[in-house]
Amino acid sequence: MKEKLSKLGINSTTPSAVNQLTTEFAEDFREGTDINLGVGYVNDKTIPADAILQAFQHIIKQPEKYRNALNYGGSEGSPNLRRSIKNYYLKYAIGELSQSDFEDRRIVIGANGATSLLDSLSDLFEPGIVITADPFYYIFTETLERKGYEILPIAEDNRGIIITELEKAIESVDIEKISFFYIVTVNNPSTVILSNDRRKAIVKLAQKLSEKTGKIIPVIFDKAYEDIIHNPAIPNPVSGIKYDKLEQVYEIGTLSKIIAPALRIGYAICPDKNIAKILIQRTSDIGFSAPLINQEISSWLLDNYIEKQKVKVNKGYQEKSTFIKKLFKEHLSEYIESYSGGDAAFYFYITLKNIPTDRDSDFFKFLSRTTETPEIDGVKEKNPRLVYIPGTICSKEPQARYQLRISYGFEENEVFVRAVKLIAEACRYSIQK
Ligand SMILES: Cc1ncc(COP(=O)(O)O)c(C=O)c1O
């Protein structure tokens, strides 16, 4: 006998490609031997454990300001945290937002990071077409597909989604079926930073489509990595909200990358309309609110510590990126066609010269030690393995077959020396085969 599953239930019975990949690897991961360049973990050294402890103590000692911090919270989020996020934006001119931009908008705190807000948003709309960049944020697009959406990925160049490609793609679909735009402003996996003129063009286009169809087509900007644009030469991003005329722009942010993922604090800045109310209701449905103590800790950190934290985190990633780029030059230049990354976040998205990287490739088999050749896989024990994200998981472009995303968030520089040499060995093995 079988359960009578929902469509989402049925579609969730098989783990996603990335879920499968990381689970297989996690099962017998050997610390100090195997190398994990697949996960989106931040670098542990960037997490301000002492400041979090300090924040906790302040909160417990000030019950009149941080009320019931260890109890349930309200589903819109802690008033302290919402105020701190707004002040953080205003103080540092983030996205060039000003007081007036917040007047008819609401800040909503998610139940469990930006992920839960994205998930809630995906429950609100009639499943149809979602427009996003290629390569795409595979974790969310996969969720969307399981919920019955169709992904329309649009090629990007080094300034983000290509507007002429976007216009062409829109001409080829029934615009009535477009559910929303999902745009990652520092793209994951490519870390391409969406230029300000393209943000404007996307909002303008969505506005035109909304007017044409007579219904609002939301533009969801996921700015998960905007706090960690670490190349100082990059101009400050301007928020898509600045171009919003129809109240159709939603910004999703997170404190995961700049403070700590385990706090699970994500937020939406959205028009003060129905969708904000629905998001709040969904947060209540999922878990009443994000853990209130974490919200208050985040509020304290934003008020008292964020400046120091931002400098430290961005300096750390900038140094790491410079170090790894040098390793690429030394060991991989003959195998790499091109790569993006190094200015923001902590990923490199690499295109190899005619070396396939998908799960069935020799390159993948070499690095996962599944070639079935004992000298390569290891005789008694497996030789060091390396996990990465194959391009075919996050792109529908033909060159995806030769692409891979590696993360420099988690592993330290000394591990990267080994990692890059292993990748070079895998390239040589692949070519030889
Ligand atoms: C593009 C993007 N959006 C959202 C998230 C998730 O953020 P959170 O930790 O707040 O759930 C990530 C995490 O890696 C991400 O890469």
Ligand as a Chemical Component Dictionary entry (heavy atoms), coordinates in Angstrom:
data_LIG
# 
_chem_comp.id                   LIG 
_chem_comp.type                 NON-POLYMER 
_chem_comp.pdbx_formal_charge   0 
_chem_comp.three_letter_code    LIG 
# 
loop_
_chem_comp_atom.comp_id 
_chem_comp_atom.atom_id 
_chem_comp_atom.alt_atom_id 
_chem_comp_atom.type_symbol 
_chem_comp_atom.charge 
_chem_comp_atom.model_Cartn_x 
_chem_comp_atom.model_Cartn_y 
_chem_comp_atom.model_Cartn_z 
_chem_comp_atom.pdbx_ordinal 
LIG C1 C1 C 0 21.778 32.695 -3.780 1  
LIG C2 C2 C 0 21.475 32.240 -2.399 2  
LIG N1 N1 N 0 20.311 32.589 -1.836 3  
LIG C3 C3 C 0 20.006 32.194 -0.581 4  
LIG C4 C4 C 0 20.863 31.411 0.163  5  
LIG C5 C5 C 0 20.459 30.911 1.521  6  
LIG O1 O1 O 0 20.604 31.831 2.534  7  
LIG P1 P1 P 0 20.187 31.482 4.023  8  
LIG O2 O2 O 0 21.370 30.889 4.703  9  
LIG O3 O3 O 0 19.803 32.790 4.622  10 
LIG O4 O4 O 0 19.039 30.531 3.996  11 
LIG C6 C6 C 0 22.088 31.035 -0.384 12 
LIG C7 C7 C 0 23.018 30.189 0.392  13 
LIG O5 O5 O 0 24.006 29.698 -0.035 14 
LIG C8 C8 C 0 22.393 31.448 -1.704 15 
LIG O6 O6 O 0 23.527 31.063 -2.292 16 
# 
loop_
_chem_comp_bond.comp_id 
_chem_comp_bond.atom_id_1 
_chem_comp_bond.atom_id_2 
_chem_comp_bond.value_order 
_chem_comp_bond.pdbx_ordinal 
LIG C1 C2 SING 1  
LIG C2 N1 SING 2  
LIG C2 C8 DOUB 3  
LIG N1 C3 DOUB 4  
LIG C3 C4 SING 5  
LIG C4 C5 SING 6  
LIG C4 C6 DOUB 7  
LIG C5 O1 SING 8  
LIG O1 P1 SING 9  
LIG P1 O2 DOUB 10 
LIG P1 O3 SING 11 
LIG P1 O4 SING 12 
LIG C6 C7 SING 13 
LIG C6 C8 SING 14 
LIG C7 O5 DOUB 15 
LIG C8 O6 SING 16 
# 
